């Protein structure tokens, strides 16, 4: 079960800080335009099922847990196919029309036929990291297979597959853009590292080791780009602690150590001057960290900690003065973000992996069985809807104007109010 949790961690930085600002209806990277699951989209559906409020449903060839990204009426999604599938064995980027679901184009980014087999858990896929769309360019990362840049028509601009490593088994974290750098964490069995590639050419700008003394050398951390006192930081959870790096050269700014190993660590979030990190393996701890320190600040900059309800895979969700989460067992929690006071804790279903999102004062939590629980944000637990699709789902959904874009293990959905469903 513990390896399973490590591998269902779905994978990830504010675009406004460094890249092309996203339109309100866009969802340009993992966890959307704020990289923290917060959407300004309106008109999202409250209720749906396999028969209700489905605007379209499109099968997706192959397998993948990457999230859909949306830009200017196009949806981009990665997938991995095997020999004997509809496509040849390879790692692909798909483009769908957001209005109709029609497949506009597909590009094989890396061919995998003939390559030596790599360790891969039966519940993971090589297409786990989420792409990034930045203006006219798309960036994809396929773990040990490499990274690439494509234009909006599917033409490959550059590929970098020269830095092979020994994955554990499969990758989990998504990349970020920081200025002209594409930054990702290489999840290795022996010597994990953080890599920065030139956004324009794909050439390596810097590479630093990412390892603290730990029983488990690997980790599944996804970076978050933040600004502290006018200075950029990349916050990256690792196998034994979380640290902030300078995106210019990868130099460490600060470090906070966990009380135990932390192979699983959802992307951190940043609110009220605090970085919130939930990490662990057999158990998880939630830490609220002041990010203005230097060096090892474990004993000086942790504002508060919590254990019960801290997630191992689903990411945290900061909204207003509260911090929300659902753990892998389906226990949802609302904390006061500044103090850690628990406002409520309630069971909302079975296992969860996908990262939640918030829109119009609602919280959307997607469970592994395809059920989305919708709660009212606030200090009182208020259940608004329980929506069942009846298909397994591990990828984190996207929110756009009037719709939820949701990927299951087999299909891509656009969910919204249909004419017959309106009062």
Secondary structure, DSSP 8 states (H G I E B T S, - for coil): -HHHHHHS------HHHHS----TT-B-STTTTTTSSB-------S---SSSSEEEEEE-SSB-----EEETTEEEEEEEE-TTSSS-SEEEEEEEETTT--EEEEEEEEE-TTS------TT--S--S--EEETTEEEEE-GGG-EEEEETTS-EEEEE------BSSS-----EEETTEEEEEE-BSS--EEEEEETTT--EEEEEE---S-S--------EEEEETTEEEEEEE-SSEEEEE-TTT--EEEEEE-SS--SEE---EEETTEEEEEEESSSEEEEEEETT--EE-TTTSEEEEE-TT--SSS--EEETTEEEEE-TTSEEEEEETTT--EEEEEE-SS-B-S--EEETTEEEEEBTTSEEEEEE-SSS--EEEEEE--S---S--EEETTEEEEE-SSEEEEE---GGG--
